[in-house]
Amino acid sequence: MSLEPFHHIVLFRVREGITLERVRRAREALAALVETLPGVRDFTVTENIAKEHDGYKLALISSFEDKRAYDIFARHPESMAVLEEFMSEVAEDHLVVQGSGS
């Protein structure tokens, strides 16, 4: 039985005064981790260029083989450490969208 891909999208409201260099370092740390964990289909961190962004200027868009692969990634100690550091230093708020399907 083939499982549907699982999508995980996070919009971040970046703290005032945070440099693009700091955001780039956090993105590189996550990208390096993604390369070591199985089940990740796609992983992108991009600036939100929509006119109606309500302050959510950064987006993490990821796709996993299935929900189980996402759970492994989300619970991995290194993933948790990078995200915790990013969330505490860079983001003042975030919104999460998740779902399955192609």
C-alpha distance (Angstrom), angle and dihedral (degrees) to the residues before:
residue distance angle dihedral
M1 . . .
S2 3.79 . .
L3 3.78 116.3 .
E4 3.79 121.4 -142.5
P5 3.79 119.0 -111.1
F6 3.80 115.4 -98.0
H7 3.80 119.2 -134.0
H8 3.80 124.9 -154.2
I9 3.81 119.8 -173.1
V10 3.79 125.3 177.6
L11 3.79 125.6 -174.2
F12 3.81 114.5 -158.6
R13 3.77 129.0 -156.2
V14 3.80 100.8 -148.3
R15 3.80 119.2 -140.7
E16 3.78 115.1 -109.7
G17 3.79 113.3 -96.1
I18 3.81 96.3 25.6
T19 3.79 110.6 138.7
L20 3.79 125.0 -131.9
E21 3.82 86.6 -121.8
R22 3.82 90.8 62.3
V23 3.79 91.0 48.8
R24 3.82 89.7 48.3
R25 3.83 91.7 53.3
A26 3.80 91.7 51.8
R27 3.80 90.8 47.9
E28 3.83 91.5 50.0
A29 3.80 91.5 50.1
L30 3.80 90.7 53.2
A31 3.80 93.1 43.9
A32 3.82 91.1 52.8
L33 3.79 89.9 51.6
V34 3.80 92.2 47.9
E35 3.81 89.7 58.3
T36 3.82 91.0 58.9
L37 3.81 99.7 47.6
P38 3.81 123.9 75.9
G39 3.78 124.1 -127.6
V40 3.81 99.9 39.9
R41 3.81 109.9 129.5
D42 3.79 100.1 175.7
F43 3.78 136.5 -1.1
T44 3.80 125.5 -177.1
V45 3.78 134.4 166.1
T46 3.78 111.9 -165.2
E47 3.77 141.9 164.1
N48 3.80 112.9 -101.4
I49 3.81 104.1 -124.1
A50 3.81 96.0 177.9
K51 3.80 112.6 125.9
E52 3.82 91.3 -133.7
H53 3.81 99.0 54.3
D54 3.83 98.1 131.4
G55 3.80 89.2 -145.6
Y56 3.82 95.4 -51.3
K57 3.79 94.9 124.4
L58 3.79 100.9 159.7
A59 3.81 129.4 57.9
L60 3.80 132.3 -166.8
I61 3.81 109.9 -159.4
S62 3.79 117.4 -174.8
S63 3.76 139.1 165.9
F64 3.81 127.3 -162.0
E65 3.80 133.6 -168.2
D66 3.80 88.6 -110.2
K67 3.81 142.5 -29.7
R68 3.81 91.3 -80.3
A69 3.83 91.1 58.1
Y70 3.81 89.4 50.8
D71 3.82 91.1 49.8
I72 3.81 90.6 52.6
F73 3.81 90.6 50.6
A74 3.81 94.3 44.8
R75 3.82 93.6 49.5
H76 3.79 96.6 43.6
P77 3.85 108.5 118.2
E78 3.81 93.8 -130.9
S79 3.79 92.3 48.0
M80 3.78 90.6 49.8
A81 3.82 91.5 48.7
V82 3.81 94.4 50.3
L83 3.79 93.1 45.7
E84 3.80 92.9 46.0
E85 3.80 91.2 51.1
F86 3.81 91.5 46.0
M87 3.78 93.5 47.1
S88 3.80 94.2 47.8
E89 3.81 96.9 44.4
V90 3.79 106.7 29.1
A91 3.80 111.5 22.1
E92 3.78 125.3 59.6
D93 3.81 93.3 -174.9
H94 3.79 140.7 -2.1
L95 3.80 142.9 -165.2
V96 3.81 123.7 -148.2
V97 3.80 128.6 -152.0
Q98 3.82 119.9 -175.6
G99 3.76 135.3 171.9
S100 3.78 148.4 134.5
G101 3.76 129.3 -111.7
S102 3.74 143.0 81.0
